[in-house]
Amino acid sequence: LDADKYENDPELEKIRKERNYSWMDIITICKDQLPNYEEKIKMFFEEHLHLDEEIRYILDGSGYFDVRDQEDQWIRISMEKGDMITLPAGIYHRFTLDEKNYMKAMRLFVGDPVWTPYNRPSDHLEARTQYLEFLARTA
């Protein structure tokens, strides 16, 4: 995607329509713009899952999303300007900035945003069970 034209990007609008992403906001993750920066960075890096998809579109800067593979090993995904990621509900993940310590990202949701992280272990949650069933079917 072309992050320089995100406000009027027909490709982004197409994705939002197809996936029913009805809500969005923009978060800037850096020391001088994010309140409680140190606390938030620690929270983002704590391994967790969500009950809904997590969608991030990187508008500027860079960082990493770490996810667990089927053998429970970390996979690091480098994200930079123009990248979009959709993490399924129930997947354990974490986020961190790279050495530039700056990222501006669009957060997208279906319906109202829910920010609740469930730190590991959260295997008892239905979203986790459904995710593991999905992995088993696609293996």
C-alpha positions in Angstrom: 0.0 0.0 0.0 1.1 3.6 -0.5 1.2 5.0 3.0 1.7 8.5 1.6 -1.8 8.6 0.3 -3.6 6.5 3.0 -6.3 9.2 3.5 -7.6 8.7 -0.1 -6.2 5.4 -1.1 -8.7 3.4 -3.2 -6.8 0.1 -2.4 -7.1 0.7 1.3 -10.8 1.5 1.0 -11.3 -1.7 -1.0 -9.6 -3.7 1.8 -11.7 -2.0 4.5 -14.9 -2.7 2.6 -14.1 -6.4 1.8 -13.0 -7.1 5.4 -15.7 -4.9 7.1 -13.1 -2.7 8.9 -15.5 0.0 10.0 -13.4 1.7 12.7 -9.9 3.2 12.5 -7.5 5.4 14.4 -3.8 6.3 14.2 -1.3 5.7 16.9 2.2 7.2 17.0 4.6 5.1 19.0 7.6 7.3 20.1 8.7 8.8 23.4 7.5 12.3 22.8 4.1 11.4 21.4 2.8 8.4 23.3 1.7 9.0 26.9 3.2 6.5 29.3 5.6 5.4 26.6 7.8 3.1 28.7 4.8 1.3 30.2 3.1 0.9 26.8 6.3 -0.5 25.2 6.6 -3.1 27.9 2.9 -4.0 27.6 3.2 -4.3 23.8 6.1 -6.7 24.2 4.4 -8.9 26.7 3.2 -12.1 24.9 -0.6 -12.0 24.5 -3.6 -12.7 22.3 -6.8 -10.9 21.5 -10.4 -12.1 21.0 -10.5 -10.3 17.6 -8.1 -9.8 14.7 -5.4 -7.3 15.1 -4.9 -5.2 12.0 -2.0 -2.7 11.6 -1.1 -0.6 8.6 2.3 1.1 9.0 2.1 4.7 7.9 5.7 5.6 8.9 8.6 4.2 10.8 9.3 0.5 11.5 9.2 -2.2 14.1 8.5 -5.9 14.6 5.6 -8.2 15.3 6.6 -11.5 16.8 4.2 -14.5 16.4 4.4 -18.1 17.5 4.6 -20.9 14.9 3.0 -24.4 15.2 6.0 -25.6 17.2 5.7 -22.6 19.6 8.8 -20.9 18.2 9.0 -17.2 17.6 8.8 -15.8 14.1 9.9 -12.1 13.8 8.0 -10.1 11.1 9.7 -6.9 10.1 7.2 -4.1 9.4 7.9 -0.8 7.7 6.0 2.0 5.9 3.4 0.7 3.6 3.1 -2.8 5.2 -0.2 -4.1 6.6 -0.5 -7.1 8.9 -3.6 -9.0 10.1 -3.1 -11.2 13.1 -5.9 -13.7 13.7 -7.8 -13.8 16.9 -6.2 -16.3 19.3 -2.6 -16.1 18.0 0.1 -15.3 20.6 2.1 -12.3 19.6 4.0 -9.3 20.8 5.3 -6.0 19.3 8.4 -4.0 19.6 10.0 -1.0 17.9 13.4 -1.3 16.1 16.4 0.9 16.8 14.7 3.9 15.3 12.1 3.9 18.2 9.4 5.3 16.0 6.3 4.0 14.3 3.1 5.6 13.1 0.3 3.0 12.4 -3.3 2.8 11.5 -5.3 0.5 13.7 -8.4 -1.1 12.1 -11.3 -2.9 13.6 -14.6 -4.6 12.6 -17.1 -2.8 14.8 -16.0 -1.0 18.0 -12.4 -1.3 19.1 -11.5 -3.7 21.9 -8.0 -3.3 23.2 -8.0 -6.1 25.8 -4.8 -8.2 25.7 -4.9 -11.6 27.3 -1.4 -12.5 28.5 0.0 -16.0 28.0 -1.2 -18.5 29.2 -4.7 -17.9 27.8 -5.3 -21.3 26.2 -8.7 -21.6 27.9 -10.2 -18.8 25.7 -12.5 -19.7 22.8 -10.5 -17.5 20.4 -7.4 -19.6 21.2 -9.2 -22.9 20.8 -10.6 -21.7 17.4 -7.2 -20.6 16.3 -5.6 -23.9 17.2 -8.4 -25.8 15.4 -7.7 -23.7 12.3 -4.0 -24.5 12.4 -4.8 -28.2 12.8 -7.1 -28.1 9.7 -4.5 -26.3 7.6 -1.5 -28.3 8.6 
